[in-house]
Amino acid sequence: MRLKDKAAIITGGGERIGRATALLFCKEGAKVGIMGRTRSKLDRVVEEAEGSVNFMTCLFFDDEIIYQFRTVPSLPTEKLSQ
């Protein structure tokens, strides 16, 4: 588990490279948050990761989205505020 106690936020996490990255990071022990535009795709990634991923659907990316992720219980907020 090379990424144990690490946190990652991945945009485009519902498909292709983002999906593969999210699943790999979970397998390696990271706390992972994914963002994307299509909830059904994000739901599938969460299911594949057996609940190790949290997600948020969004059409844009800005600081406000990051602050919303701070409320996700499994992501350590101190890592997000640095």
C-alpha positions in Angstrom: 0.0 0.0 0.0 2.2 2.7 -1.3 -0.3 5.5 -0.9 -1.6 4.7 2.6 -2.5 7.9 4.5 -2.4 10.0 1.3 -5.3 11.9 -0.2 -6.1 12.6 -3.9 -8.8 14.5 -5.8 -9.2 13.3 -9.3 -11.1 15.2 -12.0 -12.8 13.3 -14.7 -12.9 10.3 -12.4 -15.9 8.7 -14.1 -14.2 7.3 -17.1 -10.9 6.5 -18.9 -7.7 7.7 -17.3 -9.5 9.4 -14.3 -11.4 6.2 -13.5 -8.3 4.0 -13.8 -6.3 6.4 -11.6 -9.0 6.5 -8.9 -9.2 2.7 -8.8 -5.4 2.3 -8.7 -5.0 4.9 -6.0 -7.7 3.1 -3.9 -6.0 -0.2 -4.4 -2.8 1.4 -3.1 -4.5 2.7 0.0 -5.2 6.4 -0.8 -8.4 8.3 0.3 -9.8 9.3 -3.1 -12.3 11.9 -4.2 -13.5 12.0 -7.8 -15.2 14.7 -9.7 -17.1 14.4 -13.0 -20.2 15.6 -14.9 -22.1 12.3 -15.0 -23.3 10.9 -11.8 -24.1 7.4 -13.1 -20.4 7.1 -14.2 -19.2 8.2 -10.8 -21.6 5.8 -9.1 -20.0 2.9 -11.1 -16.5 3.9 -10.0 -17.6 4.1 -6.4 -19.2 0.6 -6.8 -16.0 -0.8 -8.4 -13.9 0.7 -5.6 -16.2 -0.9 -3.0 -17.0 2.4 -1.4 -13.4 3.6 -1.1 -14.1 6.6 -3.2 -16.2 9.7 -2.5 -17.5 11.7 -5.4 -19.1 15.0 -6.5 -20.7 15.9 -9.8 -19.8 19.2 -11.3 -19.7 21.1 -14.6 -16.8 23.3 -13.6 -13.8 23.3 -11.3 -12.9 26.1 -8.9 -11.9 26.8 -5.3 -15.5 26.5 -4.1 -15.6 22.9 -5.2 -12.4 22.1 -3.3 -14.0 23.6 -0.2 -17.0 21.5 -0.6 -14.8 18.4 -0.6 -13.5 19.4 2.8 -16.7 18.1 4.3 -16.2 14.6 2.9 -15.5 12.6 6.1 -13.0 10.2 4.6 -10.7 12.9 3.2 -8.3 14.4 5.7 -9.1 18.2 5.6 -5.6 19.2 6.6 -4.2 17.8 3.4 -6.8 19.7 1.3 -6.1 23.1 2.9 -2.3 23.1 2.2 
